[in-house]
Amino acid sequence: MNGSFPGGFGHIFGDGGKPGAGIWEAMDKLRAEFEQRNGGSRMARGDVRAAVIALLAEKPMHGYQIISEIGERSGGAWKPSAGSVYPTLQLLADEGLITSQEQGGRKTYSLTETGIRESEAAADKSAPWENLGARSGSNMTAIPKAGMELASAAAQVARTGTPEQVQQAVEVLDEARRRLYSILADG
């Protein structure tokens, strides 16, 4: 072993051989690669609109509930920002598809008759959060999460481990990389 991080992410030892100096760069590269290949967690404006209508077809909700519900239903792969949900709610209100009522200090949104008809017309389509896996060709939400958790554990070893523990971690990571490639080779 030469002490380099598996997968070509650079050397894990920084200036003076200090463990962990390069691990953050490796984590950033890993995150960037997943976002580049999978389009990140951003969805198109129409997807936010469709998601809001689909959720409000089930029950009235306030904006934070909508954001949370999309995050839950997508398994954490997509959590739209308030900056995309609230303008969408305003647009839907302007189109006459939803109304709002003040309840408990919050605006609660519900579909109008026109909104209900639109939700029924789209009922045969899958909800936007269900399409996340199809967009990337497979369900890629679990892999980036597992990769980031692995990178976090590697960073912890690099920060606090002895040189022997760091070397063991490098060997484990190298083996994991080889095993992942073997999965593709077998399929």
PLY file of the C-alpha trace (Angstrom):
ply
format ascii 1.0
element vertex 187
property float x
property float y
property float z
element edge 186
property int vertex1
property int vertex2
end_header
0.00 0.00 0.00
1.23 3.45 -0.82
-1.06 5.43 1.53
-3.17 6.88 -1.25
-6.93 7.03 -0.94
-8.61 4.35 -3.09
-10.28 5.43 -6.30
-7.81 8.10 -7.30
-8.96 10.74 -4.81
-5.45 11.82 -3.92
-3.13 11.26 -1.06
-4.69 11.03 2.42
-1.57 12.42 4.03
-1.11 16.16 3.71
1.89 18.34 4.34
4.40 16.66 6.63
2.56 13.32 6.51
-0.30 14.52 8.75
-3.18 12.01 8.46
-6.46 13.27 7.04
-5.29 16.43 5.30
-6.59 15.17 1.93
-9.73 13.38 3.13
-11.94 16.47 2.87
-10.87 16.94 -0.74
-11.76 13.30 -1.36
-15.20 13.76 0.22
-15.85 16.86 -1.89
-14.85 14.99 -5.05
-17.10 12.07 -4.12
-20.06 14.38 -3.46
-19.45 16.30 -6.70
-19.23 13.10 -8.73
-22.57 11.80 -7.38
-24.25 15.15 -7.98
-22.85 15.36 -11.51
-23.96 11.85 -12.44
-27.34 12.03 -10.72
-28.28 15.65 -11.31
-27.97 16.52 -7.63
-31.13 16.85 -5.60
-32.63 19.67 -7.65
-35.85 18.99 -9.47
-37.52 20.91 -12.26
-40.09 23.57 -11.46
-42.88 21.43 -12.95
-41.97 18.64 -10.58
-42.49 20.90 -7.56
-45.85 21.93 -8.97
-46.91 18.32 -9.59
-45.71 17.28 -6.13
-47.65 20.06 -4.40
-50.83 19.18 -6.29
-50.39 15.46 -5.53
-49.93 16.11 -1.81
-52.80 18.59 -1.54
-55.05 16.03 -3.26
-54.57 13.88 -0.15
-55.19 16.58 2.47
-54.72 20.29 3.17
-51.19 21.18 4.26
-49.04 24.18 5.09
-45.80 24.89 3.23
-43.45 23.28 5.76
-45.57 20.11 5.75
-45.28 19.96 1.96
-41.49 20.32 2.09
-41.21 17.67 4.82
-43.58 15.27 3.11
-41.67 15.42 -0.19
-38.43 14.79 1.71
-39.93 11.78 3.49
-41.53 10.28 0.41
-38.35 10.63 -1.62
-36.33 8.92 1.08
-34.37 12.13 1.60
-33.30 12.32 -2.05
-35.30 15.47 -2.68
-36.18 18.17 -0.21
-37.32 21.25 -2.09
-36.41 24.61 -0.64
-38.91 27.10 0.69
-37.74 29.28 -2.20
-39.24 26.80 -4.66
-42.33 25.65 -2.74
-43.80 29.00 -1.64
-43.62 30.64 -5.08
-45.22 27.49 -6.50
-48.02 27.79 -3.95
-48.53 31.42 -4.97
-48.59 30.45 -8.64
-51.15 27.71 -8.00
-53.28 30.20 -6.06
-53.01 32.69 -8.94
-54.12 29.92 -11.33
-57.13 29.20 -9.12
-56.00 25.66 -8.29
-55.55 26.17 -4.54
-56.85 28.36 -1.76
-55.35 29.15 1.61
-56.77 29.61 5.08
-55.09 30.88 8.20
-55.03 28.09 10.79
-52.98 28.19 13.95
-50.89 31.09 12.67
-50.03 29.29 9.42
-51.48 29.32 5.95
-52.95 25.95 5.14
-53.44 25.23 1.46
-56.10 23.07 -0.15
-57.20 22.31 -3.69
-60.11 24.12 -5.29
-62.56 22.26 -7.53
-60.35 23.15 -10.49
-57.30 21.87 -8.58
-59.08 18.62 -7.77
-59.88 18.13 -11.47
-56.21 18.74 -12.35
-55.05 16.25 -9.71
-57.51 13.66 -11.01
-56.23 14.18 -14.56
-52.69 13.48 -13.34
-53.70 10.54 -11.12
-52.44 7.96 -13.62
-48.94 9.48 -13.55
-46.50 8.60 -10.79
-45.67 11.28 -8.24
-42.42 13.20 -8.92
-40.67 11.71 -5.88
-41.35 8.22 -7.25
-39.44 9.02 -10.45
-36.12 9.82 -8.78
-34.68 6.35 -9.36
-35.90 6.19 -12.94
-34.22 9.49 -13.79
-30.79 8.20 -12.92
-31.34 4.78 -14.44
-31.48 3.08 -11.04
-32.24 3.88 -7.44
-29.19 6.01 -6.69
-30.41 7.57 -3.45
-28.96 4.87 -1.19
-25.52 4.76 -2.79
-24.59 8.45 -2.33
-25.80 8.32 1.27
-23.76 5.19 2.00
-20.75 6.70 0.22
-20.91 9.87 2.27
-21.27 7.88 5.49
-18.23 5.82 4.49
-16.26 8.97 3.69
-17.26 10.43 7.06
-16.01 7.32 8.87
-12.77 7.45 6.85
-12.31 11.10 7.81
-12.78 10.21 11.48
-10.09 7.54 11.26
-7.81 9.95 9.41
-8.30 12.65 12.08
-8.03 10.54 15.22
-6.48 7.20 14.25
-2.95 6.03 14.76
-0.78 5.55 11.66
-1.51 1.81 11.92
-5.29 2.42 12.08
-5.08 4.77 9.10
-3.24 2.09 7.13
-5.90 -0.49 8.07
-8.62 1.92 6.95
-6.87 2.44 3.61
-6.77 -1.34 3.11
-10.49 -1.67 3.96
-11.39 1.13 1.54
-9.23 -0.35 -1.18
-10.93 -3.72 -0.71
-14.38 -2.07 -0.80
-13.52 -0.36 -4.08
-12.38 -3.65 -5.62
-15.55 -5.41 -4.43
-17.78 -2.69 -5.89
-16.11 -3.06 -9.27
-16.49 -6.83 -9.04
-20.26 -6.37 -8.62
-20.32 -4.64 -12.01
-18.03 -7.26 -13.53
-20.31 -10.09 -12.38
-23.47 -8.42 -13.72
0 1
1 2
2 3
3 4
4 5
5 6
6 7
7 8
8 9
9 10
10 11
11 12
12 13
13 14
14 15
15 16
16 17
17 18
18 19
19 20
20 21
21 22
22 23
23 24
24 25
25 26
26 27
27 28
28 29
29 30
30 31
31 32
32 33
33 34
34 35
35 36
36 37
37 38
38 39
39 40
40 41
41 42
42 43
43 44
44 45
45 46
46 47
47 48
48 49
49 50
50 51
51 52
52 53
53 54
54 55
55 56
56 57
57 58
58 59
59 60
60 61
61 62
62 63
63 64
64 65
65 66
66 67
67 68
68 69
69 70
70 71
71 72
72 73
73 74
74 75
75 76
76 77
77 78
78 79
79 80
80 81
81 82
82 83
83 84
84 85
85 86
86 87
87 88
88 89
89 90
90 91
91 92
92 93
93 94
94 95
95 96
96 97
97 98
98 99
99 100
100 101
101 102
102 103
103 104
104 105
105 106
106 107
107 108
108 109
109 110
110 111
111 112
112 113
113 114
114 115
115 116
116 117
117 118
118 119
119 120
120 121
121 122
122 123
123 124
124 125
125 126
126 127
127 128
128 129
129 130
130 131
131 132
132 133
133 134
134 135
135 136
136 137
137 138
138 139
139 140
140 141
141 142
142 143
143 144
144 145
145 146
146 147
147 148
148 149
149 150
150 151
151 152
152 153
153 154
154 155
155 156
156 157
157 158
158 159
159 160
160 161
161 162
162 163
163 164
164 165
165 166
166 167
167 168
168 169
169 170
170 171
171 172
172 173
173 174
174 175
175 176
176 177
177 178
178 179
179 180
180 181
181 182
182 183
183 184
184 185
185 186
